[in-house]
Amino acid sequence: MQFMKTEIPEGYKNSPVGIIPEEWEVKRLEEIAEIKSGTTPLRSIEDFFLKGNIPWVKTTDLNNGLLYETEEKVTQKALDETSLRILPKGTVLVAMYGGFNQIGRTALLTLDATINQALSALLLNKTIADNLFILYWLNHNVGSWKRYAASSRKDPNITSRDVALFQTPIPPLNEQQQIAKILSMWDVVIEKQTLLIEKLELRKRGLMQQLLTGKKRLKGFDGEWKNLELCEILKYEQPTKYLVKDTNYNDKYNTPVLTAGKTFILGYTNEKENIFNELPVIIFDDFTTEMKYVEFPFKAKSSAMKVLHSKGNCNLKFIYESMQMIEYQIGGHERHWISKYSYLTIKIPSTLEQDNIAEILSTADQGIHVAKEKLEQLKKQKKGLMQVLLTGKKRVITTTNTQTNENI
């Protein structure tokens, strides 16, 4: 069911959270929950943390789902001598600050725990609100937290008062529970797919450990491997940061614009000149030593990049994977490729053996890529379900709600 901006279908009403079913209510979080905050015990008092066994939640622990463990724990002494309080499992947590990307992150406690001062804890009235339903609603609306925090303060954050006044739709309790049950089933599927990706990545890492070190040789190969410095087998280009003129990137354009570091693809351009098309190449970040293997034409947008090419005597995919095995400590703002990294050594076999090893690792990469694409599709499908279920655009069948507009 698609709602027009000015159209309110029969059986629905306008509300502060949008168009919702007539029998749904809208309440502030303070009306359905007791809201608590936490604290950080003094780090200078060692006995507050040393050998602690009481979970203590920080913003970085929040996972927008069920929380099973915490990075740190506190002691009974910390509980006795500070304002820390034990919160029961089933409590919903919301991050108020701790960095812009943390604002609005959530978790649902599956264990009794304490929290730090950057979190608000919602102890929900279970006769009115289902904790999983509220968790999903908060996750679905995390963008509104961020927009408010970014627009209202020089130092972006939200306050406990903002949390208290946050509004949520309240369907009948059994409908909340049924909606949460449906979305939870999608979470299970997403978690299984995530674990599959981790398994595939671990398997590839095992292959790399065996094949790239010569510990396991492919059938038919027995020649000696050589120790070579990277500069003996790779040459580099230094892009200028002004190579891309138009920074009005558009996904409808054809040529990706690459930058150094983890961001990698900034966007797409329609500029035709100075495109890197001698492929494949390795993109190397001078400051972080992050790198990417690239097989498609691109334009560069960073003077911190080196574009690495084979000198013609190696399989670049093999070299790239071997570079992932190098343990290297960076330090300072140095040009790491020229000054240090290019002088590191790797072991390489014959070109033919390199080719065969690279093909095996590429096959592993393809399996990981397919699994990740499926994961993204699952997440998109869940997001679509959240959009229609949490707003009542589609209704679920419950034991007391069989008269529905659209059923799932």
N, C-alpha and C positions, 0 to 999 in steps of 0.2 A: 504494500500500500504506500503510495507516494503522496505526501501532504503538500499542497500548495501553500505559499506563505499566508494567503488570506482565506484559505479554505479550512473549515473545521468540520470533519465528517460527523455524521450522527453517532452518538455514543462517546464522543470525545469532547474535550474542553481545552481552552487555553490556560496556561499556568506559568509561573515564574521560570520553569525549566522547559517550557515548550508545550506542544500539544500532547496531551496524555489522556487515557481513558477516564471517563467521568467518575468512576468509583475509586480511582487512585487519589491519594492525598499528596501534598507537598509539605515537607517539614524541614526545619533547620536541624543540623546535626545536634545542636544543644538540646533539642526537644526529644531526641530519641536516644541520646547517649550521655553518660557522665564523661567529661573530658578531663584527662589527667596529663601531666607533664613529668619529665624526669630530670636528672642531673648527672653531671660528670664528677665523680669523686676526685679529690686531689691526687694528681699523678705523683706528687712528691711523697705521699704516704704509701710506701711500698706494700704494706699489709692490706691495702684496699684492693689490690689486684693479684698479688703473688699467690699462686695456687688457688685462685678463686674457682668456685664451681656454680655460681649463680649467673645465668645468661644475662648479658647486658647489651642491649641493641643500640647500634649507631645507624646513622643515615646510610652508610655504605653497606649495611647488612640487608637493607630493604630490597625485595626482589619482585614487588608487585604481585605477590602470590603468597603461598603458604611458607612460613618461616620455620625451619626445623633446627637451625643452629645459629650461633653468633660467633663472630671473630674473637671477641674478648669476653671474659667472665670476671665478676667481682666476688669479694668475700663476704661472709656474714658480718664481719667487722664494718665493712662499707655500708651494709644495709642497716646496721645498728646505729652508726654514727653520722649518717648523712640523711638527706631527705628522700633517698631512694625508696621506692615501694615496689613490692612484687605485683605484677599485673597478671591476671589469669589467662590461660590459653583461650583463644577465641576473641581476644582483644584485637581491634583493627588499629594499625599505626599509620600515621601520616607525617611525612617529613616537611618541616616548615622552612628550614634553611640547611646550609652545609654545601653550598655551591648550586648554581642555577640549574644544572642538570638533575640535582637531587630533589628540588622542590616538587612536592606533590607525589613523590614516590610512596608506595604503600607496602604493607605486609599484614598478614593475619597470623597471629601467634598460634603455634601448635604446642607450645610449652609455656610454663610460667616463666616470666622474665622481668627484668628491669629495663629502663630506657634512659637515654641521655636527654639533655634539655632541648635538642633540636627537633624532637618528635612530640606529636600530640597522640595520646592514646584514647581511643573511643571504646568505652565500656557500654555496649549497646543494651537497650531494653529489649530483651529477647521476645517479649510479647508483642512488640511492634515491628522490629526490624531483624532481618536475617543478616548475619555478619558477612557471609559470602556475597550476598546481593549488594550490600553497601560497598564492599571492597571492589566489586566489578564496576559499580557506578562511579566511584572515585577514580579508578583507573581509566574509565572511558572519558572522564572530564579533566584529565591531568593538564591538558592544554589551557584550560581556563585558569588554573592555578598559576601557570607560568606567565600567561599574558598579564594577569593582575599584578604579579610580583614585579615583572619587568617594567610595567607602566607606572607603578605607584611609588617606587622607591629608588634612590640612587644605588643602594646595596640591595639587590633583589632578594626578597624573602616574603613569607606569609607569617602571620601571627596566630596565636591560639584563638584570638577573637575572630579572625578570618575563618578559621576552621569551624568555630562554633556557629557562625552565621551561614555557612555553606548549606545550600538547599539540595534536597534529594527527593525524587518521587518515592512514594510509599504505596505500592500495591498491597492487596490483601496478603497476609503473611504466607499462606500456602502458595500463592503465585510467586512471591519472591523466592521461596525455596525451590520451586520448580524451575524458574529461570536460572537460578544459581546452579542447579543440578545439570542443566543442559550445557551451560558454559564450562562447568567443571569437567564434563566429558571431553570437550574440546581441549581443555588444558592437559588432560591425560594423553591425548593423541599427540599434542605438541611436545610434551615432555618426552614421549617415546621417540619421536623424530629427532629431538635434540640429542638424546642419548645415542641414537644411531650415528649421528654426525660425529659425536665424540669418539665413538668406537672406530669409525672409518678413519678419522684423523690419527688416532692412536696406532691403527694398523699401518697407515702410511709412514708414520714416524718410525715404526719398527723396521719397515722395508728400507728406509733411508739409513738407519743405523747399520744394517747389514750390507746393503748394496753399495753405498757411497764410501764405505771404508775398506771394501775388499774382503770383509770377514766372510761374506758369502759370494761366491763367484757364479756367474751364469754358465750354463752348460756350453762347452765348446771354447771357453776363454780361459787362458792360463798365463798370459804374458805378464811381465812386471809392470807395476804402476810407477809413474813419475811424480816426484814432488816439485810443483811449480808455483811460483808467485803469481798472484792474480794479474799483475801488470804484464806478465809474459804471454797471457792468453786473451786479455781483454784490453780494448782501447776505449777512450771516453770522449764524449762531447759535453761541452758546458753551455747549456741554454742561457740566453739572456732573459731576465724577468719581464722584459718588454716584448717578448716574442708574440704574445697574444695581445692584440690591441683592444678588441671589443670584449668587455667583461660582462656584457648583457647576455649571459648564457641562457640557452633555451633547449629544452629536451627534444624539440622538433628538429634541431640542427643535427648534422651528421658526424662532425668531428669532435671526439672527446678532448677536453682540456685537462691535462694531468699536472699535479703538483707533487712536491716532496712529502714524505711522511705518510701517516695512515689515512689521511683524507683521500689522497690518490686522485679520484675524478672530481673536479670542481663543477663541471657542467659540460655543455656542448656549444660549439661555435660553428658559424658558417664561413669562417675565413679559410681560404684555399692555399695561401702561400705558406712556405716554411713548415710543412707537415712532415713529421718523422715517419717515413715509410720503408726504411731499410730495417726489416724486421726478421726475427724477434730481437728485442733488446731487454736490458735490465735497467729499471729506474732505481737509482741509488740516492738516498738522502744523506748529504754530507754531515749534517749535524746529529742525526739520530741513528744512522746506518740502517734505517728501515729500507726495504727494497721490494720491488714488484717485477714479475716477469710479464712482459707485454708483447702481444702478438697482433695488435691492431694499430692502424695509423692513428696518430694523435698530434696534438700541439702541446708545448710545454709552457708552464706559467710559474716557474720558480728558479731563481739563480742558485738555490741550495741543491739543485738536482745535478746528478751526473747521469748521462745516458750512455750505458755501457754496451759495446758491440764486441762480438767475437773477432779475433784477428784472423780467423779462418781455419784454425787447427783444433777446434773443439765444438762440442754440442752445447749450445748456450743453456738449454734446459738442464742438462747435467751440471753445468757450472753453477747455475742459480741454486739448485737444490743443495749442492755441496756447500755453498756459501751460507745456507741456513744452519749448517752444522758447526760453523765457526763460533767459538766462544770469544767474544771481544768486548772489553770494557772501554766505553767511550768516556771522554772527559774534556771539558772546555769547548769553546766554539771554534773548533779547528776544521780545516778542510780535510776530512778524514780519508777520502779516497786518495788524494794526492800524497798526503803526508804519512799515512799509516796503513790504511786498509788495503791498498793495492799491493803492499809488500807481504801480506799474509799468504801462507801457502796452503794448497789443497793437493790431494792425491788424485791423479787422473790416469785411467787406463787408455787403451787404444780408442780411436774415434768410433770404431764399430761397436765396441763394448759400451762406450758412453751412450751411443744411440739406443742400444737395447735397454740399458738401465733407464734412460730418460723416457722411453716408451712405456715401461712398466709404471713409473711414477706418474706419468700423464694419465694413464688409465685409472690409477687411484684418485687422481685429482678430479677426473670426470665423474666418478662415483660420488665424491664429496659434493661436487657442484650440483648434481641432480638432487641429492638429498637436501641440500640447502634451498634449492628452488622449491621443493615440495614443502619445506618448513615455512617459507615465506607465503606460499599459497594458503597453508593452514592458518597462519596468523591473519591474513587478509579475510579469510572466510569467517574466522572468529570475530574479527572487528566488525564485519557486516552484521553478524548475528547480534552482537552487543548493541549496535545502532538501532535495530528494530525491536529487540526484546526489552531492553532497559527503558525504552520510551513508550512501550505498549503499541507500537505500530503493528506488531504481530503479537498475538496473545497465545499463551500456553494453556493446555487443558489441565485443569486441576479438579480435585474431587468436589469442590463447591463452586467451580467456575466453568461450567460446560457451555454456556452461551457466549461464544467468542466471535469476534469479527473475522480474524484470520488465525487459523490454528497451526501449531507446529507439533 
